[in-house]
Amino acid sequence: MPMPKFYNVAIIDKKLISRLGLSTLINDLPDFKVVLNEDIRNIEISSLKHMDVILYSIQGLDLDTAHWLKQLVKVHPNLPIVVLLPNISREDQFNLIRLGVKAIIVEEASQLLLSQSLQCAAIGGSCYPNDLLSIVFKESRVPRHTHIVQEAFTERQKEIMQYLALGFTAQKIADQLFRSRRTIELHLHEAMKTAKVNSASQLLLFALEYGLIENPFRDQSIIFMPKLKNI
């Protein structure tokens, strides 16, 4: 099959100035052409079907971002995704890989980095920071088998996480279960320790990934989860 003259690139970034800068860098590359340059809040996932590669520039990996990426992979499973997120933690790099991201740029964008990452992803490869996978698998203490993970959490913890996924605050969960807010917070604290995460948002991402809770929005065409403050 002949190689295309250009790979069609979609740049997704909330910041206009960032999109313009990335577009200039990419359009100067010989094999790539920016054909879509948009704020994620204005984009429909279905409109990305004619792209060859997605460059998604984000400021952090939160629950909304994770679910958007999951939905993108679900709708366009063969569409390569490159995420630009300087100074991202190892934990979130691993989370991006699990979400289906093909390339991760952890430094400030340069033409060389963009060229390498986009090229690798566009031809079906993966481009991650040096030794990322070996480091993550070596240091990770999270059980890798779903049934083991599920057994590590109590039924009460799962119940509280399910309410959390519905947007309940700790106080509202306490009222629902006829417990004190302090008791609910202790259950969440223990669950976060078990999952090796530092926030309620990360805990929900973990719980959904391992099937600890049901996705309350699974029947919607675009998954939405409320933003949660740390508890």
The 8 nearest C-alpha neighbors of each residue, nearest first, counted from 0:
[[1, 2, 3, 4, 122, 123, 5, 6],
 [2, 0, 3, 4, 5, 122, 6, 30],
 [1, 3, 4, 0, 5, 6, 122, 30],
 [4, 2, 5, 1, 6, 30, 0, 7],
 [3, 5, 2, 30, 6, 31, 29, 1],
 [6, 4, 30, 31, 3, 32, 7, 29],
 [5, 7, 31, 51, 30, 32, 8, 3],
 [8, 6, 51, 50, 32, 33, 34, 5],
 [7, 9, 33, 52, 53, 32, 34, 50],
 [8, 10, 35, 53, 36, 33, 54, 34],
 [11, 9, 36, 54, 55, 35, 53, 37],
 [12, 10, 55, 37, 38, 39, 56, 36],
 [11, 13, 56, 38, 14, 18, 39, 55],
 [12, 14, 38, 39, 15, 11, 40, 37],
 [15, 13, 17, 12, 16, 18, 38, 19],
 [16, 14, 18, 17, 19, 13, 12, 38],
 [15, 17, 19, 18, 14, 20, 21, 13],
 [18, 16, 20, 14, 15, 19, 21, 12],
 [19, 17, 15, 21, 16, 20, 22, 12],
 [18, 20, 22, 16, 17, 21, 15, 23],
 [21, 19, 17, 23, 22, 18, 16, 24],
 [22, 20, 24, 18, 23, 19, 25, 17],
 [23, 21, 19, 25, 20, 24, 26, 18],
 [22, 24, 20, 26, 21, 25, 19, 27],
 [25, 23, 21, 22, 27, 26, 110, 20],
 [26, 24, 22, 27, 28, 23, 21, 31],
 [25, 27, 32, 28, 23, 24, 22, 33],
 [26, 28, 25, 24, 29, 23, 31, 32],
 [29, 27, 25, 26, 30, 31, 114, 24],
 [28, 30, 31, 27, 26, 5, 32, 25],
 [31, 29, 5, 28, 6, 4, 32, 118],
 [32, 30, 6, 5, 28, 29, 7, 26],
 [31, 33, 7, 26, 8, 5, 34, 6],
 [32, 34, 8, 35, 9, 7, 26, 22],
 [35, 33, 8, 7, 9, 32, 36, 50],
 [36, 34, 9, 33, 10, 37, 8, 11],
 [37, 35, 10, 9, 11, 18, 34, 33],
 [36, 38, 11, 39, 35, 10, 12, 42],
 [37, 39, 13, 12, 40, 41, 11, 42],
 [40, 38, 42, 41, 11, 13, 12, 37],
 [39, 41, 38, 42, 13, 37, 43, 12],
 [42, 40, 39, 38, 37, 43, 13, 11],
 [43, 41, 39, 40, 44, 38, 37, 46],
 [42, 44, 45, 46, 41, 47, 39, 40],
 [45, 43, 46, 47, 71, 42, 74, 48],
 [44, 46, 43, 47, 48, 74, 75, 71],
 [47, 45, 44, 43, 48, 42, 49, 50],
 [48, 46, 45, 50, 49, 44, 43, 9],
 [47, 49, 50, 46, 45, 75, 44, 78],
 [50, 48, 47, 51, 46, 7, 45, 78],
 [49, 51, 7, 47, 48, 52, 8, 9],
 [52, 50, 7, 6, 8, 121, 78, 49],
 [51, 53, 79, 8, 50, 121, 80, 78],
 [54, 52, 80, 9, 8, 81, 55, 10],
 [55, 53, 81, 10, 82, 9, 80, 11],
 [54, 56, 11, 82, 10, 83, 53, 81],
 [57, 55, 83, 12, 82, 11, 84, 54],
 [58, 56, 59, 84, 55, 83, 12, 82],
 [57, 59, 84, 56, 60, 85, 83, 87],
 [60, 58, 57, 61, 84, 87, 64, 91],
 [59, 61, 64, 65, 91, 62, 58, 57],
 [62, 60, 64, 63, 59, 65, 200, 201],
 [61, 63, 65, 64, 200, 66, 204, 60],
 [64, 62, 66, 65, 61, 224, 67, 223],
 [63, 65, 67, 61, 62, 66, 60, 68],
 [66, 64, 62, 68, 67, 63, 69, 61],
 [65, 67, 69, 63, 68, 64, 70, 62],
 [68, 66, 64, 70, 69, 65, 71, 63],
 [67, 69, 71, 65, 66, 70, 72, 64],
 [70, 68, 66, 72, 67, 71, 98, 73],
 [69, 71, 73, 67, 68, 72, 66, 74],
 [70, 72, 68, 74, 73, 69, 75, 67],
 [73, 71, 76, 75, 69, 70, 74, 68],
 [72, 74, 70, 71, 76, 75, 69, 68],
 [73, 75, 71, 72, 76, 70, 44, 45],
 [76, 74, 72, 78, 77, 73, 71, 48],
 [77, 75, 72, 73, 78, 74, 71, 79],
 [78, 76, 75, 79, 72, 123, 74, 51],
 [77, 79, 75, 76, 52, 80, 51, 72],
 [80, 78, 52, 120, 101, 121, 77, 53],
 [81, 79, 53, 100, 101, 52, 54, 82],
 [80, 82, 102, 54, 103, 101, 53, 55],
 [83, 81, 55, 103, 56, 54, 84, 104],
 [82, 84, 56, 104, 103, 55, 57, 85],
 [83, 85, 105, 57, 87, 104, 82, 56],
 [86, 84, 105, 106, 87, 107, 83, 104],
 [85, 87, 105, 88, 84, 106, 107, 104],
 [88, 86, 85, 84, 105, 91, 92, 89],
 [87, 89, 91, 90, 92, 86, 93, 105],
 [90, 88, 92, 91, 93, 87, 135, 131],
 [89, 91, 93, 88, 92, 94, 135, 87],
 [90, 92, 94, 93, 88, 89, 95, 87],
 [93, 91, 89, 95, 94, 90, 88, 96],
 [92, 94, 96, 91, 90, 95, 89, 97],
 [93, 95, 91, 97, 92, 96, 98, 90],
 [96, 94, 98, 92, 97, 93, 100, 91],
 [95, 97, 100, 93, 99, 98, 94, 92],
 [96, 98, 94, 95, 99, 93, 100, 92],
 [99, 97, 95, 96, 100, 69, 94, 68],
 [100, 98, 96, 97, 101, 95, 72, 69],
 [99, 101, 96, 80, 95, 102, 98, 81],
 [102, 100, 125, 80, 120, 81, 79, 99],
 [103, 101, 126, 81, 127, 125, 100, 116],
 [102, 104, 82, 127, 81, 83, 105, 126],
 [105, 103, 83, 106, 84, 82, 85, 102],
 [104, 106, 85, 84, 86, 87, 103, 83],
 [107, 105, 85, 104, 108, 86, 84, 83],
 [106, 108, 85, 109, 105, 104, 84, 83],
 [109, 107, 106, 112, 113, 110, 104, 83],
 [110, 108, 112, 111, 113, 107, 24, 106],
 [109, 111, 113, 112, 24, 114, 108, 25],
 [110, 112, 114, 109, 113, 115, 108, 116],
 [113, 111, 115, 109, 114, 110, 116, 108],
 [112, 114, 110, 116, 111, 115, 117, 109],
 [113, 115, 111, 117, 112, 116, 118, 110],
 [116, 114, 112, 118, 113, 117, 119, 111],
 [115, 117, 119, 113, 118, 114, 126, 102],
 [118, 116, 120, 114, 119, 115, 113, 121],
 [119, 117, 121, 115, 116, 120, 114, 122],
 [118, 120, 124, 116, 117, 121, 122, 115],
 [119, 121, 124, 117, 123, 122, 118, 79],
 [122, 120, 118, 123, 119, 52, 117, 79],
 [123, 121, 120, 119, 124, 118, 117, 79],
 [124, 122, 120, 121, 119, 125, 79, 101],
 [123, 125, 120, 119, 122, 126, 101, 121],
 [126, 124, 101, 102, 120, 119, 127, 123],
 [125, 127, 102, 116, 119, 101, 103, 124],
 [126, 128, 103, 102, 129, 125, 131, 104],
 [129, 127, 131, 130, 126, 103, 105, 104],
 [130, 128, 131, 127, 132, 126, 133, 134],
 [129, 131, 133, 132, 134, 128, 127, 135],
 [132, 130, 134, 129, 128, 133, 135, 127],
 [133, 131, 135, 134, 130, 136, 93, 127],
 [132, 134, 136, 130, 135, 131, 137, 138],
 [135, 133, 137, 131, 132, 136, 130, 138],
 [136, 134, 132, 138, 137, 133, 139, 131],
 [135, 137, 139, 133, 134, 138, 132, 140],
 [136, 138, 134, 135, 139, 133, 132, 140],
 [139, 137, 135, 136, 134, 140, 133, 141],
 [140, 138, 136, 141, 135, 137, 134, 142],
 [139, 141, 142, 138, 195, 137, 136, 143],
 [140, 142, 139, 143, 194, 195, 148, 193],
 [143, 141, 144, 148, 140, 147, 145, 139],
 [142, 144, 141, 145, 148, 147, 140, 146],
 [145, 143, 147, 146, 142, 148, 209, 149],
 [144, 146, 148, 147, 209, 149, 143, 142],
 [145, 147, 149, 148, 144, 150, 209, 151],
 [148, 146, 150, 145, 144, 149, 151, 142],
 [147, 149, 145, 151, 146, 150, 142, 144],
 [150, 148, 146, 151, 147, 152, 211, 145],
 [149, 151, 147, 152, 148, 146, 153, 145],
 [150, 152, 148, 149, 147, 153, 193, 146],
 [153, 151, 150, 149, 156, 154, 190, 157],
 [154, 152, 156, 155, 157, 151, 150, 149],
 [153, 155, 157, 156, 158, 152, 159, 150],
 [156, 154, 158, 153, 157, 159, 186, 152],
 [155, 157, 159, 153, 158, 154, 186, 160],
 [158, 156, 160, 154, 155, 159, 161, 211],
 [157, 159, 155, 161, 156, 160, 154, 162],
 [160, 158, 156, 162, 161, 157, 155, 163],
 [159, 161, 163, 157, 162, 158, 156, 164],
 [162, 160, 164, 158, 163, 159, 212, 157],
 [163, 161, 165, 159, 164, 160, 167, 158],
 [162, 164, 160, 167, 166, 165, 161, 159],
 [165, 163, 161, 162, 166, 160, 203, 215],
 [164, 166, 162, 163, 167, 161, 215, 224],
 [165, 167, 163, 164, 225, 168, 162, 227],
 [168, 166, 163, 162, 171, 165, 172, 169],
 [167, 169, 171, 170, 172, 166, 163, 162],
 [168, 170, 172, 171, 180, 173, 183, 167],
 [171, 169, 173, 180, 168, 172, 174, 179],
 [172, 170, 174, 168, 173, 169, 167, 175],
 [171, 173, 175, 169, 170, 174, 167, 168],
 [174, 172, 178, 170, 180, 176, 171, 179],
 [175, 173, 171, 177, 172, 176, 170, 178],
 [174, 176, 172, 173, 177, 171, 178, 170],
 [175, 177, 173, 178, 174, 172, 171, 179],
 [178, 176, 174, 175, 173, 179, 172, 180],
 [179, 177, 173, 176, 182, 174, 180, 183],
 [180, 178, 182, 181, 173, 183, 177, 174],
 [179, 181, 183, 173, 170, 182, 169, 184],
 [180, 182, 184, 179, 183, 185, 178, 173],
 [183, 181, 185, 179, 180, 184, 186, 178],
 [182, 184, 180, 186, 185, 181, 173, 187],
 [183, 185, 187, 181, 186, 182, 188, 180],
 [186, 184, 188, 182, 187, 183, 189, 181],
 [185, 187, 183, 189, 184, 188, 156, 190],
 [188, 186, 190, 184, 185, 189, 191, 183],
 [187, 189, 185, 191, 190, 186, 184, 192],
 [188, 190, 192, 186, 187, 191, 185, 193],
 [189, 191, 187, 193, 192, 188, 186, 194],
 [192, 190, 194, 188, 196, 193, 189, 195],
 [193, 191, 195, 189, 190, 194, 188, 196],
 [192, 194, 190, 191, 195, 189, 151, 152],
 [193, 195, 191, 192, 196, 190, 141, 202],
 [196, 194, 192, 193, 191, 197, 141, 140],
 [197, 195, 191, 194, 201, 198, 202, 192],
 [196, 198, 191, 201, 195, 199, 202, 192],
 [199, 197, 229, 201, 200, 196, 202, 230],
 [198, 200, 202, 201, 229, 203, 230, 227],
 [199, 201, 203, 202, 198, 227, 62, 204],
 [202, 200, 204, 198, 203, 199, 196, 205],
 [201, 203, 199, 205, 200, 204, 206, 191],
 [204, 202, 206, 200, 205, 201, 207, 199],
 [203, 205, 201, 207, 202, 206, 208, 200],
 [204, 206, 202, 208, 203, 207, 201, 209],
 [207, 205, 211, 203, 209, 208, 204, 212],
 [206, 208, 210, 204, 209, 205, 212, 203],
 [207, 209, 205, 206, 210, 204, 211, 203],
 [210, 208, 206, 207, 211, 145, 205, 148],
 [211, 209, 207, 212, 208, 206, 213, 149],
 [210, 212, 206, 209, 149, 207, 157, 213],
 [213, 211, 210, 161, 207, 206, 157, 214],
 [212, 214, 215, 210, 207, 161, 211, 217],
 [213, 215, 217, 216, 212, 207, 164, 161],
 [216, 214, 217, 213, 165, 164, 218, 161],
 [217, 215, 214, 218, 219, 222, 223, 224],
 [216, 218, 214, 219, 215, 222, 220, 213],
 [219, 217, 216, 220, 215, 222, 221, 214],
 [220, 218, 221, 217, 216, 222, 223, 215],
 [219, 221, 222, 218, 217, 70, 216, 223],
 [222, 220, 219, 223, 70, 67, 216, 217],
 [221, 223, 216, 219, 66, 220, 217, 224],
 [224, 222, 221, 63, 225, 216, 66, 67],
 [223, 225, 63, 226, 222, 62, 164, 216],
 [226, 224, 166, 227, 223, 63, 164, 165],
 [227, 225, 224, 228, 62, 63, 200, 61],
 [228, 226, 200, 225, 229, 199, 166, 230],
 [227, 229, 230, 226, 199, 200, 198, 168],
 [228, 230, 198, 199, 227, 200, 197, 201],
 [229, 199, 228, 198, 184, 169, 187, 188]]
